[in-house]
Amino acid sequence: MSVSKEVMPEGCSLVVIETSGGAHKWDVTRGEIFEYKKLSNSLIKRPDTKDMFIRPREYSSELNDIFGSVAIYEPGDRYPQLKYDLLLDWPTLGDIRYSGLIPFEIFVSSDFTTQNIATKLITEHGESYLNDSYANNENWLHNMMEIYKYSEYPSPYDYRNYFSNLEGRRELVYKLEKPAKSENDLDDFDSQTKNLFNRYFRKITLESLMEKFPGHYIHMVCRTTSETSKGFTYNPHPDLDNATEEVVLKRVQYMTPTQISRGIKHIEKSKRNNTPSKFEVRSSRKMNNIMMTGFRRSLLHDEFRRKTPRIRAIREIENYESDNSNENNFYIPRINTINKPKTKKKTYNRSRNYKLKFKSRA
């Protein structure tokens, strides 16, 4: 059973770099994210493509040149229901990046960075910079407002509004659901409000995001589907199935023949050298076989589509030639209308002319 899908609403689109279920790998130097550097360099060279994410299908060739492989979903397309955790952090590695829903204009501005910002956050006595105990609330709040400094959702204002004082916490809890514990126990009450905030603001589906903020979305990092996150057992490999479907229908479909040919040669070379291809080098997902399947299906589809009209036309001519019951009959091919020939020689010429005309249109 496939992953349930929604229809992309008007005024929205989605460009996805990482495939479903893939853990995306950052730059080992902890510098700028690789895709961010590729995008920035591309916009410097071609500023005329700054609207590529507003009309991604129109710019599919450019997007695939920049990122190697992207999935494109525009209004009316059925898209997999993605579920996000809007926090980019790896506490054990001391690595954290600016997080949240970032407006594109800010994302590509000189003020923004995808580098590790752990040094900008407050730590105390070796405590994690995300320590959210009530005793460390002041430092925790400072850190959250820094992490979401550029975010539209959740915003720094959301953190300041709900976590600056007890009244803010009370507003949040009663707004979302009745508290399960008495607010007389500040530690428990504080923990409850933060869990609620994360559940309703930080962990969110793409569908909910687009309802709140219609627009054009770019997804670069790890992702999962609602089916996987809920632990459904009827399909043991929902992410793999979704990744395969996405490659065939939403990635390879928007690649040019040249990009497909290059992709095949690149994967064949990577297999010979036993090295990761560009499609899987920054992902935990083994993409070579999936991409190659998509490439080959595309080539077979194009070949079938190229040959089918010619075969149909030849069969129509053969059927006509075998029918001599009506001298006023007309032969109507796909391109134009040709009167029924009167002699066998003319029939041959008409058939040959038709083939030449059809070939000129192919």
PyMOL commands that set and color helices and strands:
alter all, ss='L'
color gray80, all
select helices_A, chain A and resi 34-45+47-49+60-67+91-93+104-107+118-120+134-147+156-163+166-176+186-202+206-212+226-229+238-254+257-273+288-321+344-361
alter helices_A, ss='H'
color red, helices_A
select strands_A, chain A and resi 5-7+13-16+71-73+78-80+82-85+89-90+95-96+203-205+216-219+224-225+330-331+338-339
alter strands_A, ss='S'
color yellow, strands_A
deselect
rebuild
show_as cartoon
